[in-house]
Amino acid sequence: MTAPTTGRPRWIWLVAHHGPDEEHHCLRLPLGPQGIPVCARCLALYPTMAAVIAVDLAHRPIPTGARWLVAFAAVAPALIDWSRTRLFESRGSSGTRLVTGALAGIGLGLALADHLRNPREPWVWALLGVVAAIVLLVLHVSRAPS
């Protein structure tokens, strides 16, 4: 089964959600004859987030009175870099995406670990709301006719 417009297998979209015109956002893993493109930011974000959640839940929470501030500060660079590339059609770099993805993984990992402890933790919902609002705003502005 292949994707209708690219000829790539459909499952590739699970690890590389960028179309052929945005493949520069991906790193190519040396698997198969042509390799597998994987989103650079996601390649760093998801493993980091899983590791932070696992460590945080297995041990005492990372002690900080400003845990929410650490999480917001860690997620901000990824949002800024993603917004910059969307709004200004900048190519950016995979190195930047890897670093900002790892930072976002730390911030989201802290938030999700707190959410797993207490689903009503207000700062977690605030973080997710801010992220969602920024993503929706940037998508709206970047798709608006000029």
N, C-alpha and C positions, 0 to 999 in steps of 0.2 A: 504494500500500500504506500503510495507516494503522495506528497503534497501536490495539489493541482498546478501550482505556478512555478515550483522550483525543481521538481524532479527528485527532491530529497525525501527520504523516508519520513513519515509523519512523526515518529517518536523523537526525531532530532529536535523538534520544536520544544520538547520538554527541557532540553539542556541548552538550546540556543534559540531564543525567541526573537532573534533579529533576522530580518530578511536578507537576501543576498546583497542588497545595497548598503546594509549596515554590518556586514560581516567583520569589518574592522573593529567592532566592539567585542569580538570573540578571540579566544585563543584556540588554536587547533591542536587537539589531543592526538597523538600519533597512534590512532586505532583505526584499523581498516585501511583500504588502499588510498583513500583521499583524506583520512583523518576525520575527526569529529569536531566541529566548531562548538565551543562552550563559552557562554557569556562570561567575560572576565570578572565583572562585578559579582555575579552570582557564584562563580567558582570560589571566591573568597568569602562571600557573605554567609552562605548556608553552612559550610563546615565550621566556621568561626562561631556562628550563632548556636549551633548544636553543641559545640564544646563548652561555650559559656553557660548554657542552660544545664548541661550535665554536671559541670564542676560546681555551679552555684547551688543546684538542688542536692548534690551529694554531700556538700559541706554546708557550713553556715553561710548565709548570704554575705556577699562582699560587704564589709562594714563601711558604710558611708551614710552620713545624714543627708547628703545631696546626691543620692543614687540616681534620682530622676534627672539631675543636671548632667551627670556623666553620660547617661543614655541619650539625652537630647543632643549634647555636644558631639557624641560619637556618630550619631546618625546624620547630623547636619552636613558634613563634607560630601557624603554620597548624594544627598538631595541637591546640594549646590552644583556639584559636577554634572549630575544628570540634567538638571534644569538648564545649565549653561549649554550643554550639547544639544538639547531639544530646541531651546529658544534661539540660539545663534548659529545653529547648524555647524557647530564646531566638531571636528573629528575626535578631539581628546586623545587620551592614550590608554592602552591596556594597563600599564603600570599604575596610573592614577586610579583606574577602575578597580584594580586588585587591592590597593591600599584603602580606598574609600569603602569598598565592599567589606573588607575585614573590620574596619571601624564600625560600619553599620551593623555588622554581625555582633560586635560587642554590645552596642547599644540596644539592639533588638533582643539579644540574648538576655540581657539584664531585665528588660521589660517583660519578656515572656516568662522568665523564671518567676518574677514577682506575680505575674498574672496566674501562673499555675498554683502559687501559694494562696493567692487571694484574687479571685476573678473580678472583684469590685474595686481593685486598687485604682484610684482615680488618676494618678499620673500616667499609668499605662494607657488608659483610654485617651488621655490628653495627647500623648505622644502619637498614638495611632491616628487620632483626629487631625493633628497638625500635618502628619505625613500625607494622609489622604487629601486634605485640603490643598496642599502644595502640588501634589501630583495632578489633581483635577484642574487646578488653575493653570498649570503649565501646559497640560494637554489641550485645554480650551484655547489658550492664547496661541499655542504653536499651530493649531489647526484653523485658526480664524483667518478669513481671507484678508490679504493686505490691501 
